[in-house]
Amino acid sequence: MHTNRLEAIGLTHTYGQGNAAAPALADVSLTIGADGPEAVAIMGPSGSGKSTLLHVLAGIVAPASGRVAWRGRDLASMRDGERTKLRRSDFGFVFQSGQLLPELPAIENVALPLMLGGTARTGAEAAAGTLLHRLGLGEMLGRRPGELSGGQAQRVAIARALVGSPGIVFADEPTGALDRSTGDAVMSLLIGATLGHGASLVVVTHDPEVAAMCSRVVRLQDGRIVSDERRSDERADAVPATAHAAPSGAAPVGTAPSYALPGTASAPMPLPQHPSYGAARSEAHVPNPLRDAVQQSWIEASR
Ligand SMILES: Nc1ncnc2c1ncn2[C@@H]1O[C@H](COP(=O)(O)OP(=O)(O)OP(=O)(O)O)[C@@H](O)[C@H]1O
């Protein structure tokens, strides 16, 4: 059995009570990462329960019944503080936008998880810098989120999700605010870098193109899983060959494998510039309970 295994059994969840009750999940069972890292897309119509499932899997929302076990441990058996700590150490998160701390430069946003875990600033920033270089952002270390394009901000978010070497990364519409070509490049990078770190990816998406890049697609309807398909014909461009090199966050810049797209070797990824600089920041106010809970835990921990 693979270590980084997330197992959900018989999950149900209902918002509200009585006449106002809205069932969101009904007897959902699935296992992620049982045989090693995988990229799983969660799809389904609006209101089918995708976000609720992500929140329950990440331990933000407690299911009404059923259980979620990470590495064999039931999330419900942990104290709140322990679950919050686990989310920081074992889980990575990438949201549509607005997840970076706006006042911190890219390198500090990425170094933060390591510093909160006890790594000294110098070491944390060295590892953050290495990862940002690999993601093609070597020139952007000192820029704040409001000074980055949407695609650049998402790459910083990917670096922050991965810098602590999580076992699983949860992504909620990570390319939803990007144009097609930027979104495809970011998604390819997210899958390649996550699997390259030995972690699984769970991505909620409406976008069939995004799902097509994943090795498994789970479809929900009315809170139930209606299909769970594994693909053996992964799109060739979805996972860069270098992604499987299992990089170390502390590898020296220049010698480490790059996550650049195939054919671009170690050159920075030529993402098109987003026409609207600061877009990532202006989107920050769209409510998202999971992102806001994760963000709040960063803010509290960094005080
Ligand atoms: N906080 C809430 N209070 C009450 N009902 C909610 C709440 N959040 C979600 N719901 C309801 O639960 C159901 C599932 O919602 P959920 O957001 O999980 O679906 P989704 O598939 O992610 O939708 P979308 O694609 O539109 O984001 C819907 O009927 C929704 O109206």
The ligand as a Gaussian input file, in Angstrom:
#p B3LYP/6-31G(d) Opt

LIG

0 1
 N      -22.687000      26.810000       2.599000
 C      -23.740000      26.215000       2.033000
 N      -24.972000      26.330000       2.565000
 C      -26.037000      25.708000       2.018000
 N      -25.970000      24.956000       0.915000
 C      -24.765000      24.815000       0.323000
 C      -23.597000      25.444000       0.848000
 N      -22.545000      25.118000       0.044000
 C      -23.047000      24.336000      -0.926000
 N      -24.369000      24.156000      -0.760000
 C      -25.257000      23.319000      -1.604000
 O      -24.699000      22.017000      -1.665000
 C      -24.766000      21.494000      -2.991000
 C      -23.367000      21.175000      -3.508000
 O      -22.635000      22.393000      -3.595000
 P      -21.111000      22.442000      -4.054000
 O      -20.654000      23.843000      -3.915000
 O      -20.359000      21.388000      -3.353000
 O      -21.251000      22.022000      -5.594000
 P      -20.212000      22.236000      -6.785000
 O      -20.362000      21.021000      -7.634000
 O      -18.881000      22.536000      -6.259000
 O      -20.831000      23.483000      -7.509000
 P      -20.109000      24.582000      -8.447000
 O      -19.578000      23.830000      -9.608000
 O      -21.239000      25.498000      -8.818000
 O      -19.053000      25.247000      -7.617000
 C      -25.514000      22.525000      -3.806000
 O      -26.880000      22.179000      -3.826000
 C      -25.307000      23.812000      -3.039000
 O      -26.363000      24.710000      -3.245000

